[in-house]
Amino acid sequence: MIIKSNIKIEYESPKYSEIVYKSLEVDNEGFVESDLEENTINFKVESKSLASFLATADDLIASEILAENIIKNTNSEKFRK
């Protein structure tokens, strides 16, 4: 059995999405495929077991939330341009 999911996250601006994309790219390598399109990141998660799939998806979402919180707690005006 193979479990697959596509997660699409849209951001306020292309700059904002690029920062998140680059922040997550290193951690996702080998586990999650992703591509950046303007202000949207498309993530593709695939696994042979449900436990592994859920762990990967959970890690991806937690990492995205962390990256978003870091951006929001810095000078966010420069990321919206």
Contacts in CASP RR format, 6 or more apart in sequence:
PFRMAT RR
TARGET T0000
AUTHOR 0000-0000-0000
METHOD contacts of the structure
MODEL  1
MIIKSNIKIEYESPKYSEIVYKSLEVDNEGFVESDLEENTINFKVESKSL
ASFLATADDLIASEILAENIIKNTNSEKFRK
1 48 0 8 1.000
2 46 0 8 1.000
2 47 0 8 1.000
2 48 0 8 1.000
3 46 0 8 1.000
3 47 0 8 1.000
3 48 0 8 1.000
3 49 0 8 1.000
3 50 0 8 1.000
3 53 0 8 1.000
4 44 0 8 1.000
4 45 0 8 1.000
4 46 0 8 1.000
5 44 0 8 1.000
5 45 0 8 1.000
5 46 0 8 1.000
5 53 0 8 1.000
5 57 0 8 1.000
6 42 0 8 1.000
6 43 0 8 1.000
6 44 0 8 1.000
6 45 0 8 1.000
7 42 0 8 1.000
7 43 0 8 1.000
7 45 0 8 1.000
7 57 0 8 1.000
7 60 0 8 1.000
7 61 0 8 1.000
8 40 0 8 1.000
8 41 0 8 1.000
8 42 0 8 1.000
8 43 0 8 1.000
9 17 0 8 1.000
9 20 0 8 1.000
9 40 0 8 1.000
9 41 0 8 1.000
9 43 0 8 1.000
9 64 0 8 1.000
10 17 0 8 1.000
10 39 0 8 1.000
10 40 0 8 1.000
11 17 0 8 1.000
11 20 0 8 1.000
11 39 0 8 1.000
11 40 0 8 1.000
11 41 0 8 1.000
12 39 0 8 1.000
12 79 0 8 1.000
12 80 0 8 1.000
13 39 0 8 1.000
13 79 0 8 1.000
13 80 0 8 1.000
13 81 0 8 1.000
14 38 0 8 1.000
14 39 0 8 1.000
15 78 0 8 1.000
15 79 0 8 1.000
15 80 0 8 1.000
15 81 0 8 1.000
16 39 0 8 1.000
16 71 0 8 1.000
16 79 0 8 1.000
16 80 0 8 1.000
17 36 0 8 1.000
17 38 0 8 1.000
17 39 0 8 1.000
17 40 0 8 1.000
17 41 0 8 1.000
18 36 0 8 1.000
19 67 0 8 1.000
19 71 0 8 1.000
19 79 0 8 1.000
20 41 0 8 1.000
20 64 0 8 1.000
20 67 0 8 1.000
20 68 0 8 1.000
20 71 0 8 1.000
21 34 0 8 1.000
21 36 0 8 1.000
21 41 0 8 1.000
23 63 0 8 1.000
23 67 0 8 1.000
24 34 0 8 1.000
24 41 0 8 1.000
24 60 0 8 1.000
24 63 0 8 1.000
24 64 0 8 1.000
24 67 0 8 1.000
25 34 0 8 1.000
27 59 0 8 1.000
27 63 0 8 1.000
28 34 0 8 1.000
28 43 0 8 1.000
28 60 0 8 1.000
28 63 0 8 1.000
31 45 0 8 1.000
31 56 0 8 1.000
31 59 0 8 1.000
32 43 0 8 1.000
32 44 0 8 1.000
32 45 0 8 1.000
32 56 0 8 1.000
32 60 0 8 1.000
33 43 0 8 1.000
33 44 0 8 1.000
33 46 0 8 1.000
34 41 0 8 1.000
34 42 0 8 1.000
34 43 0 8 1.000
34 44 0 8 1.000
35 41 0 8 1.000
35 42 0 8 1.000
43 60 0 8 1.000
45 53 0 8 1.000
45 56 0 8 1.000
45 57 0 8 1.000
45 60 0 8 1.000
46 53 0 8 1.000
47 53 0 8 1.000
47 56 0 8 1.000
71 79 0 8 1.000
END
